[in-house]
Amino acid sequence: MVMQTNPSHAATEDTAAARYEVIRQFLRHILVAQRVPKGLVLLEGPLAQLFGTSRVPVRRALSLLHEEGLITRFEGRGFIVAQPDEEVEPLRLALTRELFGLDEQQPLVDTRTSGEK
């Protein structure tokens, strides 16, 4: 028996994968740059509306950010922007710099606007 691949289904999967990754990267950028207050509640529904998508890619993006320790899950209802641990945060920053080959003077996130670059 030969299984046929539906190209439109594959394209839909690629689009959904790209969507969650775009959402994850955007949220990760603002979290690392500390552009949102610690303790802010992140809910799937409002974020899905903001990004013009379903909750599925938002849920996946939030789950990945949770795995990174940037947000914490509360009572199965949403996520909260994590409070950095005073002992862990310097170590995480040092490891991130080492991983990407950055020295102490290079910022981890470029927060300049496009006009400043």
N, C-alpha and C positions, 0 to 999 in steps of 0.2 A: 504494500500500500504506500503510495507516494503522498507525502504531506505537502500541501501548498502553503506558501507564505503570502499573507495578505499585505501588499505594499502599503496600503493606507493605514493598516494597523501598526506596522513597523514605524511609519512616519509619525503616527500619533504617539507611540512610545518614546521616540526620539525627542519629540516636542515636549512631552511631559518631563522627560529627564532633563532637558535643557531648562525648562521652567523652574524646577525645584533648585537646580544649581544656580541660576540667576538670583533667585530669592535668597538662597543660602549665602551667596557671595555678598549681596547687598547688605543683608542683616549682619553678617560677620564683620563687614567693613565698619558699619556704624557702631557695633558693639566694641570692637577692638579700639576704635578711635574715641570711645567713650562719649559718643554723641547722644546717647540716651541715658537717663538716670538709672542707677542701680535700683532694683526693686520694681521696675516697671513691669506690668503684667502684659504678656504677649498672648493674644487669643487667635486661634486659627480663623474664625469667621471674619473678624474685621481685617486681618491681614490678607485673607483671600480677596476680599472686596478691594482693598488697597491695590493689590497686584493684578486685579482683574482675572482671577483664576479660581479654580475649585480649591477646596480645602486640602486635597490630597498632596499636591506639591508643597504647600505650606507646611503641612504636617511632617513631610519627609525632611524639609529644610530645617525645621525646628528640632526634629529628632537628632539630626547630625550636629547641630549647634549644641544641643544638650550633651551629646557624646564628647564634644570638645571641651565641655565645662564652662561655656560662655553663658549658658542659661540653665536654670534648674526647673524641674517639673514640680507642679504642686497639685496634689489631690486628683490627678488625672484630668484636670479641667483646663489646664493651660501651662504656661511657662512664665518664669520671672527672670529678668536680667540678673545674673549672678553677682553677688558681692565678691570681689576678689579677696582671696585668702592672703593675709599679710605675709605669711611665710612661703606660700606656694607661688604667688604672682611673680616675684623677682626671678625665681627659678624657671618658671614657664617662659618669661620674656628672654632670659639668657639662652634657653634651649631653642627658642624660635629664632633668635639672632644667629645662633650657631648653625641651625638647620639650613637657613637661607644664606649663610655666608656674609652676614652683615656685621659691621663693627659697631661699637657703642654709640657712635655719632650719627649713624644712619637711622632714620625713623622706620618703625615697622609698618606704618601706614602713611601713605602720602595724602595728607589732608588739605593740600592746596587746591583751590578752585582751578578750573581749566584756564582762566585768564592769568593766573599766577605762574603757570608752568612754562 
